[in-house]
Amino acid sequence: MRIVIADQMEEEVVDEIRKLGQVDYKPSDVKKALVDADVLIVRSATKVTKELVSDATKLRVVARAGVGLDNVDQQACKDKKIKVLNTPGASSNAVAELALGLIMSMMRNVQKAHHQMKNGKWDKKNLIGSEVAGKTLGVVGYGRIGSMLGKKAQALGMSIIAYNPPPRITVEGIEYIEDIADLFSKADIISLHVPATNETKNLINKQNIAKMKDGVFIVNTSRGEIIDEDALYEGCKSGKIAGAALDVFCNEPYTGRLLELENVCFTPHLGASTKEAQVRIGQELVALLQAELNVD
């Protein structure tokens, strides 16, 4: 079996996949490499378009090492009878932990304090933060990741409200909000866990920011397209938004003007970047491919 891995992956993942066959890792011309490939594996960087798979006559599977499939043209794959797989469970805990870590880092001014001290500044009196206990966390998208975050946040004494269209996960102590505008108005902290679709694009926009509490905190570890970055900039600059923490961006690597603001903290798309998650992704990919292709 010939497998093309188009995107950067940890060596542990690549080693697991090599157990299945010949691996072409990060070829310079992915389209050319797919001409005689059986499997294409991507993360989020490579866009699996109709054009990319047009000459892939042997391709049987496109596997996304991660949760979302918004970078895969599923209809184009269906037309060529290519099965599309992903690993939604492997990185869920890692993303939920990062979201929680960003919430606490943002509310306690950890990144700001770090940079000040690196620059020789000791400004304790201006770094007064907020505790998470007693706050209302609004989770937009209460699926695998959102529910894991909710459970962790409950353990820290937070109240959880969630917006998620049916079907829904039944979880004790979670209040589902029927109108997302109500969630925006009630939440002290908003964490986003939805895929990038026409319905969710620019969900966090000028109009919806106006519905939020003054001094709200926003965390995004899902997809950059969910946030109108210009509207977020204005909200953070004006103080309407007390702070934002972003792991994903419309264009990556991100170089935009949000970097100018001290009340926004950033991570470079680290959601699934833990040693444990990468091992799980490799194992899950191998298991999925073995089952789909009927190989040992």
FIDRENVEX-757507 format. One record per atom (N, C-alpha, C, CB): x, y, z; residue in one letter. Coordinates in steps of 0.001 Angstrom, whole numbers, plus 500000, padded with zeros to 6 digits. Glycine has a CB too. Example, Ala and Ser with C-alpha at 12.3 -4.5 7.8 and 13.67 -1.06 7.14 Angstrom:
BEGIN
513190494310507800A
512300495500507800A
513200496700507800A
511308495527509046A
512850497750507080S
513670498940507140S
512900500030507870S
514084499402505725S
REM end
This chain:
BEGIN
500830498814500000M
500000500000500000M
500877501254500000M
499054499996501213M
500489502256499221R
501252503503499161R
500437504612499821R
501607503878497685R
501061505251500793I
500380506253501613I
501113507578501490I
500301505803503100I
500383508620501172V
500940509970501114V
500499510732502355V
500494510713499816V
501470511212503134I
501195512099504264I
501588513495503818I
501976511661505573I
500591514347503617A
500851515641502991A
501343516699503970A
499609516131502318A
500959516595505227D
501243517662506186D
502217517207507274D
499948518149506823D
502768518207507960Q
503674517943509067Q
502979517130510151Q
504206519253509646Q
503614516064510576M
503092515251511670M
504241514815512560M
502318514022511135M
503899514551513799E
504903514095514734E
505433512727514314E
504330514041516151E
506669512470514639E
507319511237514198E
506604509996514713E
508763511218514652E
506007510110515917E
505275508960516459E
504109508568515558E
504763509272517868E
503427509576514998V
502301509306514104V
502791508663512814V
501527510602513795V
503847509226512256V
504403508692511004V
504869507252511193V
505577509568510514V
505490506978512330D
505967505617512605D
504800504624512661D
506754505583513932D
503696505034513262E
502523504158513328E
501993503873511925E
501415504793514201E
501950504901511097I
501390504749509754I
502302503906508859I
501160506125509119I
503615503978509110R
504562503180508316R
504341501678508489R
505995503531508704R
503638501298509544K
503339499879509749K
502408499331508672K
502717499668511122K
501725500248507957L
500724499825506975L
501264499727505554L
499570500775506995L
502397500359505279G
502897500323503913G
503948501372503646G
501773500494502955G
504181501652502372Q
505181502628501948Q
504641504038502128Q
505591502391500481Q
505375504861502857V
504923506212503156V
505739507238502378V
505016506487504660V
505040508119501698D
505648509281501035D
505309510481501909D
505122509470499532D
506281510925502697Y
506029511947503705Y
506365513336503186Y
506829511654504962Y
505368514216503189K
505493515615502766K
506147515754501383K
506302516395503796K
505569515131500353P
506125515284499008P
506022516733498540P
505402514355498019P
506960517139497713S
506959518523497225S
505779518796496301S
508264518826496496S
505318517779495602D
504163517911494713D
503140516850495122D
504577517754493194D
502179517250495938V
501216516291496487V
500359515701495381V
500326516960497544V
499917516527494450K
499056516029493376K
499755514946492562K
498632517177492459K
501007515176492251K
501784514187491497K
501971512910492316K
503158514769491095K
502206513068493603A
502416511905494463A
501158511044494581A
502864512355495846A
499997511658494381L
498735510934494537L
498372510080493327L
497626511909494805L
499104510226492241V
498752509501491012V
498677507994491250V
499773509801489909V
499598507451492042D
499571506009492292D
499451505689493782D
500828505357491724D
498840506600494542A
498694506404495987A
497345505767496319A
498843507745496729A
497331504999497394D
496096504386497884D
495429505238498959D
496381502995498433D
496260505946499732V
495754506697500874V
496408508076500922V
496011505928502190V
495608509097501225L
496119510440501486L
495759510801502923L
495533511490500468L
496775511225503679I
496548511665505051I
496935513137505156I
497359510795506068I
496030513934505735V
496269515376505879V
495949515800507306V
495416516191504861V
496444516974507651R
495980517644508867R
495104518807508405R
497195518142509780R
495437520034508766S
494591521155508364S
495197522000507250S
494312522026509550S
496503521866507017A
497166522732506035A
496771522407504602A
498665522619506179A
496778521149504242T
496466520744502871T
494964520777502634T
497018519340502581T
494561521428501548K
493159521474501149K
492921520378500119K
492774522879500577K
492065519445500465V
491768518337499560V
490643518779498629V
491373517035500352V
491036519293497473T
490096519831496502T
489838518836495375T
490619521146495933T
488856519166494573K
488553518350493392K
489764518277492481K
487343518922492625K
490450519403492343E
491629519461491486E
492750518577492035E
492116520908491347E
492945518586493358L
494040517819493943L
493888516333493681L
494120518071495434L
492667515819493745V
492453514368493595V
492042513977492177V
491390513896494576V
492073514925491251S
491559514661489896S
492309513545489174S
491631515923489067S
493614513404489400D
494414512383488716D
494699511154489590D
495725512988488259D
494088511128490769A
494368510047491727A
493477508847491433A
494154510531493187A
493883508049490469T
493034506949489996T
492967505773490974T
493538506459488661T
493968505635491837K
494007504510492783K
493578504890494193K
495395503934492831K
493369506176494419L
493123506664495769L
491815506094496328L
493082508200495781L
491933505457497491R
490772504819498120R
490310505534499370R
491088503394498457R
491236506214500057V
490897506837501337V
491601508180501471V
491277505914502512V
490850509181501949V
491429510426502440V
491166510451503938V
490821511700501709V
492230510530504724A
492099510517506181A
492596511845506746A
492889509326506802A
491761512473507533R
492116513731508190R
492531513423509615R
490931514749508161R
493774513716509947A
494284513502511304A
493822514657512177A
495845513380511316A
492615514556512668G
492033515625513461G
490525515538513464G
492475516975512941G
489898516616513935V
488453516589514167V
487667516995512931V
488092517501515322V
487878518208512437G
487036518751511370G
487396518222509991G
487129520245511364G
486442518390509076L
486648517998507675L
486414519177506737L
485715516833507299L
486537520392507265D
486242521555506440D
487311521817505384D
486086522770507312D
488472521165505473N
489486521317504428N
489436520183503404N
490870521381505053N
488366519383503449V
488213518274502513V
486932518463501710V
488196516915503261V
487048518469500388D
485873518521499516D
485256517126499500D
486248519003498054D
484293516925500387Q
483725515588500560Q
482934515137499342Q
482837515555501784Q
482301516076498645Q
481552515704497447Q
482482515240496340Q
480708516877496963Q
483627515926496191A
484602515521495177A
485118514118495471A
485776516522495119A
485342513831496749C
485792512488497127C
484694511454496875C
486216512460498608C
483484511798497193K
482359510870496975K
482208510544495499K
481044511469497518K
482357511565494657D
482226511366493204D
483262510384492674D
482361512703492469D
484448510344493327K
485508509432492895K
485548508155493744K
486861510140492959K
484488507973494553K
484382506788495416K
485572506673496375K
484282505519494558K
486002507819496890I
487072507879497886I
486431508031499254I
488066509057497596I
486768507143500169K
486219507210501527K
486943508290502314K
486339505840502247K
486178509087503060V
486764510145503889V
486648509741505355V
486061511521503634V
487786509768506066L
487829509399507474L
488454510537508280L
488623508082507674L
488165510556509572N
488868511481510465N
489007510837511838N
488116512844510568N
489668511552512743T
489930511011514090T
489350511959515134T
491466510807514330T
488044512040515246P
487434513061516103P
487694512887517588P
485977513075515879P
487934511670518028G
488098511460519456G
489515511609519970G
487612510129519801G
490484511469519073A
491878511367519524A
492406512632520189A
492756511026518364A
491984513788519701S
492548515038520224S
491563515834521061S
493033515891519090S
490376515282521338S
489339516050522039S
489801516540523409S
488086515205522199S
490408515652524192N
490844516060525529N
491939517111525455N
491335514851526323N
492849516966524496A
493935517941524362A
493387519333524068A
494906517512523251A
492393519412523174V
491812520715522832V
491051521284524024V
490876520592521608V
490293520437524719A
489548520906525884A
490487521437526968A
488680519776526447A
491601520747527185E
492579521210528179E
493199522540527766E
493682520158528376E
493490522683526472L
494057523956526014L
493059525093526213L
494468523863524530L
491791524844525879A
490768525879526059A
490707526318527518A
489388525366525597A
490729525345528420L
490691525679529842L
491951526423530269L
490521524413530680L
493091525968529767G
494339526649530083G
494350528084529585G
495504525895529493G
493800528312528398L
493744529671527852L
492808530553528672L
493287529640526386L
491700529975529128I
490776530745529968I
491496531242531222I
489544529886530358I
492186530344531893M
492841530709533144M
494029531643532902M
493304529453533882M
494781531373531841S
495913532236531513S
495450533655531199S
496691531663530326S
494366533740530423M
493828535038530030M
493292535808531234M
492725534858528991M
492540535123532092M
491897535807533213M
492871536170534325M
490799534947533772M
494026535484534368R
495039535798535378R
496234536557534790R
495521534516536040R
496111536997533545N
497147537825532908N
498513537140532862N
497274539144533642N
498511535822532682V
499754535059532740V
500716535473531632V
499462533566532645V
500225535535530405Q
501132535885529306Q
501649537309529429Q
500431535710527968Q
500775538214529814K
501184539607529984K
502248539731531073K
499968540486530327K
502028539043532195A
503001539081533297A
504334538481532877A
502458538333534521A
504268537385532118H
505481536726531641H
506326537690530807H
505124535476530815H
505684538339529842H
506438539235528958H
506969540451529711H
505561539689527791H
506195540951530668Q
506678542085531451Q
507931541717532246Q
505581542580532398Q
507901540548532871M
509061540144533656M
510273539852532785M
508726538928534484M
510038539288531600K
511156539063530668K
511811540388530271K
510664538316529404K
511015541462530306N
511523542787529944N
511927543599531172N
510473543548529147N
512074542921532327G
512560543584533523G
511531544417534263G
513687544436533170G
510247544165534008K
509195544973534626K
508451544153535673K
508212545502533557K
508276544738536873W
507536544086537961W
506330544984538260W
508450543866539262W
505178544626537661D
504008545508537712D
502822544802538342D
503640545997536310D
503046544235539501K
502053543393540168K
500704544090540347K
502579542958541515K
500727545360540729K
499476546047541053K
498560546215539836K
499779547408541651K
499114546172538630N
498299546326537427N
497994544998536740N
498993547244536457N
498239543902537463L
497980542578536895L
496924541812537701L
499278541769536834L
496031542564538333I
494956541935539086I
494052541167538115I
494142542998539888I
493846539884538379G
493042539052537491G
491695538702538090G
493784537792537152G
491070537691537505S
489768537213537960S
489822535702538135S
488647537612536963S
489065535196539123E
488974533760539343E
487891533167538443E
488680533451540829E
488059531907538087V
487047531249537255V
485884530731538100V
487677530094536468V
486129530399539352A
485069529887540211A
483944530914540318A
485621529539541609A
482716530440540151G
481567531327540234G
481199532008538933G
481817532352541250G
482031531869537911K
481732532483536615K
480842531566535769K
483038532804535859K
480138532174534825T
479301531420533892T
480047531244532589T
477946532129533652T
480286529987532228L
480965529654530974L
479918529292529937L
481980528486531169L
479903530017528841G
479008529718527730G
479762528940526672G
478410531008527134G
479354527704526449V
480026526843525474V
479174526770524214V
480277525415526058V
479723527260523125V
479014527225521845V
479480525985521090V
479267528535521004V
478618524974521031G
478965523688520444G
479299522698521536G
480138523829519470G
478288521933521997Y
478509521044523137Y
478606519597522668Y
477378521196524174Y
479656519332521882G
479931517985521406G
481052517362522210G
480286517995519921G
481939516633521522R
483030515943522220R
483902516907523021R
483891515185521220R
484394517930522345I
485325518844523000I
484601519762523976I
486075519673521961I
483494520340523531G
482751521255524396G
482312520612525686G
481555521786523676G
481848519357525607S
481392518669526824S
482556518321527742S
480626517396526461S
483717517988527169M
484895517743528006M
485309519012528743M
486065517220527152M
485283520136528024L
485601521406528670L
484598521701529776L
485616522550527642L
483309521479529499G
482277521751530490G
482483520958531764G
480920521450529921G
482829519692531619K
483056518840532791K
484229519354533617K
483312517386532359K
485307519746532947K
486480520251533658K
486152521581534347K
487671520425532684K
485409522421533659A
485070523735534216A
484131523603535411A
484428524622533142A
483205522638535353Q
482328522389536493Q
483133522038537734Q
481341521268536173Q
484181521249537551A
485014520837538683A
485711522030539336A
486054519816538227A
485840523116538584L
486482524325539111L
485464525309539671L
487304525002538021L
484190524900539722G
483176525750540332G
482491526701539376G
483782526526541419G
482598526440538081M
481935527291537103M
480538526763536794M
482768527384535819M
479636527671536425S
478317527300535927S
478395527210534409S
477223528326536379S
477777526177533827I
477906525943532388I
476562526136531701I
478450524527532112I
476545526997530701I
475416527091529788I
475933526746528401I
474755528520529821I
475099526110527596A
475575525613526305A
474550525870525215A
475891524119526386A
475059526143524032Y
474211526247522853Y
474621525145521894Y
474322527657522181Y
473667524294521563N
473931523210520617N
472593522752520034N
474688522015521312N
472427522828518719P
471175522336518129P
471026520843518395P
471135522617516603P
469787520339518515P
469586518888518695P
470182518113517523P
468077518558518835P
470622516847517747P
470586516107519014P
471665516595519975P
470757514606518759P
471383516456521254R
472267516975522282R
472732515884523231R
471577518069523056R
473905516107523784I
474411515235524839I
473695515598526142I
475972515368524990I
473159514614526817T
472503514859528099T
473550514817529208T
471374513815528360T
473743515950529856V
474755516058530909V
474127516751532113V
476019516840530408V
474280516141533270E
473726516720534488E
474396518052534799E
473889515752535669E
473582519033535133G
474104520326535546G
474364521293534413G
475345520130536294G
474076520884533179I
474286521760532018I
472957522351531592I
474940520987530839I
472907523662531448E
471704524332530971E
471862524643529477E
471433525636531787E
471003524057528672Y
471019524364527246Y
470214525633526977Y
470458523181526425Y
470794526509526195I
470164527772525832I
469614527640524414I
471174528966525939I
468332527958524238E
467698527781522931E
468089528868521936E
466196527759523089E
468296530077522424D
468637531218521568D
470072531626521882D
467642532424521786D
470926531579520886I
472338531878521132I
472543533299521646I
473143531673519860I
471621534197521310A
471725535569521823A
471625535590523343A
470628536459521211A
470825534667523917D
470714534589525371D
472028534114525986D
469566533648525774D
472689533163525319L
473990532715525816L
474980533874525808L
474529531540524965L
474992534633524716F
475910535763524630F
475666536758525768F
475765536464523274F
474411536965526131S
474086537977527142S
474342537500528568S
472641538388527006S
474398536174528778K
474525535629530131K
475936535179530489K
473594534478530291K
476759534868529507A
478060534245529775A
479116535270530175A
478533533475528551A
479900534913531193D
481082535713531538D
482244535363530612D
481487535485533018D
482279534113530191I
483323533599529295I
482624532799528203I
484386532709530072I
483034532983526971I
482459532244525837I
483564531433525182I
481789533213524800I
483337530126525054S
484312529245524403S
483658528610523182S
484832528147525390S
484350528670522056L
483791528253520765L
484275526859520377L
484167529260519669L
483324525988520026H
483656524599519670H
482731524111518558H
483545523667520912H
482716524868517453V
481853524526516325V
482693524431515046V
480717525579516160V
482229523676514059P
482955523605512785P
482751524877511974P
482501522383511971P
483593525073510982A
483450526210510081A
482451525859508989A
484817526613509469A
481300526504509020T
480253526312508014T
479731527678507600T
479094525411508558T
478838527695506623N
478218528965506226N
477448529576507383N
477284528760505027N
476883528729508251E
476093529224509375E
476964529784510498E
475216528115509916E
478159529232510663T
478996529662511790T
480047530703511399T
479685528462512397T
480244530942510118K
481256531917509703K
480919533294510276K
481355531982508154K
481915533929510893N
481758535243511521N
480620535264512540N
481513536301510457N
480445534155513245L
479442534108514308L
479726535174515361L
479407532715514957L
481001535334515675I
481392536404516597I
481657537642515746I
482665536005517463I
480622538452515611N
480689539660514778N
480280540880515599N
479779539521513524N
480249542027514966K
479948543281515671K
478595543226516357K
479984544459514702K
477606542680515644Q
476253542639516196Q
476164541717517413Q
475265542183515127Q
476783540556517331N
476710539619518450N
477586540041519624N
477110538236517990N
478693540695519330I
479513541227520421I
478724542256521227I
480811541859519869I
477899543042520547A
477082544057521237A
476088543427522205A
476329544911520218A
475710542165521965K
474758541461522838K
475425540886524082K
474075540344522070K
476747540855524098M
477479540229525200M
477596541155526391M
478860539805524745M
477886540548527546K
478173541323528747K
479383542232528524K
478418540389529943K
479363543399529150D
480579544207529180D
481633543448529979D
480311545624529799D
482839543372529446G
483916542668530144G
483916541168529924G
483827542940531601G
483292540699528849V
483270539274528527V
484654538807528072V
482219538981527436V
484915537519528264F
486132536887527760F
485737535890526666F
486928536175528920F
486541535805525597I
486235534915524476I
487435534025524186I
485844535728523214I
487170532729524002V
488219531759523690V
487830531028522401V
488429530745524875V
488788530892521485N
488517530154520246N
489610529121519992N
488408531123519047N
489222527843520106T
490123526738519760T
489498525872518666T
490442525879521010T
488514526427517940S
487821525624516915S
488333525949515519S
486303525860516980S
487784527010514921R
488219527433513591R
488262528957513542R
487274526869512486R
489266529496512869G
489428530937512815G
488271531659512175G
490660531268512091G
487624531015511214E
486544531663510475E
485321531966511330E
486139530803509322E
485257531403512525I
484112531633513404I
484084533081513895I
484153530667514600I
485232533735513905I
485345535092514447I
485654536090513337I
486437535152515534I
484903537183513327D
485248538341512506D
486383539048513251D
483989539310512260D
487595538904512761E
488763539383513498E
488786540907513627E
490033538910512817E
488225541614512658D
488137543080512770D
487188543481513891D
487670543700511438D
486054542786513983A
485094543079515048A
485687542733516411A
483780542302514824A
486425541624516476L
487073541246517732L
488097542295518139L
487745539869517605L
488858542783517187Y
489852543832517462Y
489179545055518084Y
490596544234516162Y
488104545501517477E
487417546694517981E
486832546438519363E
486306547129517009E
486282545240519576G
485713544916520877G
486752544852521977G
484986543614520805G
487917544277521659C
489001544191522644C
489631545560522904C
490074543206522166C
489745546345521872K
490369547661522012K
489490548610522831K
490648548264520630K
488178548498522639S
487252549386523342S
487046548978524799S
485917549408522627S
487351547721525140G
487125547222526485G
485808546483526640G
487175548349527452G
484979546508525623K
483747545709525661K
484092544248525941K
482960545837524321K
485145543768525270I
485689542434525527I
486912542611526416I
486054541679524184I
486854542010527623A
487974542173528554A
489219541450528069A
487590541664529935A
489015540328527397G
490164539571526903G
489728538497525937G
490935538951528056G
490651538124525073A
490399537036524131A
491629536151524086A
490047537579522711A
491388534870523858A
492479533900523721A
492215533104522454A
492590532954524983A
493178533098521550L
492979532528520216L
494048531498519899L
492983533627519156L
493597530325519470D
494513529284519004D
494408529095517498D
494227527963519718D
493348529639516896V
493096529457515459V
492759530797514827V
491945528441515218V
493050530909513529F
492935532192512854F
492446531980511419F
494291532940512866F
491891533041510836C
491396532941509457C
492527532588508502C
490731534259509022C
493669533208508705N
494854532909507896N
496005532591508843N
495219534109506944N
496632531447508598E
497734531003509457E
498996530801508628E
497363529696510196E
500170531211509120P
500434531877510396P
499781533270510467P
501946532000510615P
499319533639511653Y
498622534908511833Y
499608536048512039Y
497661534826513018Y
499380537144511304T
500251538322511435T
499440539606511555T
501199538419510235T
498170539492511900G
497263540644511883G
497392541570513072G
495870540169511806G
496498542562513098R
496621543649514076R
496177543269515483R
495823544826513616R
495518542136515649L
495209541698517014L
496477541539517850L
494435540377516987L
497593541278517174L
498869541121517882L
499291542398518597L
499957540699516909L
498704543518518221E
499040544795518860E
498457544898520266E
498540545957518010E
497423544115520569L
496651544305521792L
497195543478522954L
495201543950521547L
497249544080524123E
497757543392525304E
496714542477525940E
498235544402526320E
495437542666525624N
494397541836526246N
493977540669525353N
493179542688526579N
494826540331524396V
494602539140523573V
495830538249523703V
494328539518522067V
495616536963524013C
496746536032524067C
496598535002522949C
496828535328525461C
497725534498522509F
497776533706521283F
498545532405521483F
498410534514520162F
498100531371520777T
498878530151520610T
498763529736519140T
498377529005521581T
499799529143518562P
499832528865517116P
499194527528516733P
501261528885516632P
497874527429516919H
497102526238516542H
497670524987517227H
497106526055515000H
497654525051518556L
498257523978519360L
497237522979519903L
499023524577520511L
495976523083519480G
494922522276520077G
495253520811520255G
493720522385519264G
495725520165519196A
496019518727519254A
497487518437519540A
495623518066517951A
498253519474519847S
499703519309519961S
500137518892521360S
500398520593519579S
499736517686521738T
500291517066522936T
500864515709522530T
499202516917524069T
501832515238523282K
502422513935522978K
501364512844523029K
503561513614523956K
500475512943524025E
499457511920524195E
498466511919523036E
498724512126525508E
498031513098522628A
497066513189521529A
497663512681520224A
496588514631521356A
498949512983520004Q
499578512535518760Q
499697511015518709Q
500960513171518608Q
499988510412519839V
500023508945519874V
498636508387519571V
500522508436521255V
497600508983520177R
496231508515519934R
495817508708518483R
495253509243520848R
496218509837517889I
495884510094516488I
496509509023515597I
496363511504516059I
497794508724515839G
498464507695515043G
497791506352515196G
499923507585515436G
497471505985516426Q
496829504699516679Q
495442504635516051Q
496733504441518177Q
494696505737516166E
493343505751515614E
493371505719514084E
492582506991516102E
494310506453513493L
494446506420512033L
494746505010511539L
495552507380511576L
495692504351512190V
496061502993511789V
494857502061511918V
497240502472512645V
494138502162513033A
492970501293513235A
491893501556512186A
492389501498514641A
491653502820511879L
490644503168510873L
491025502644509505L
490448504676510810L
492306502819509142L
492772502372507821L
492766500855507736L
494185502909507530L
493155500189508804Q
493124498716508798Q
491703498217508581Q
493691498147510123Q
490746498838509269A
489360498400509132A
488803498726507760A
488497499038510203A
489119499901507248E
488565500318505946E
489178499541504802E
488787501809505722E
490480499285504873L
491186498650503758L
491378497141503948L
492533499308503572L
490916496665505100N
490976495228505398N
492404494695505324N
490083494448504431N
493288495423506069V
494686495005506125V
495079494831507592V
495620496043505409V
496140494095507839D
496650493881509200D
497827494792509456D
497057492409509418D
REM end
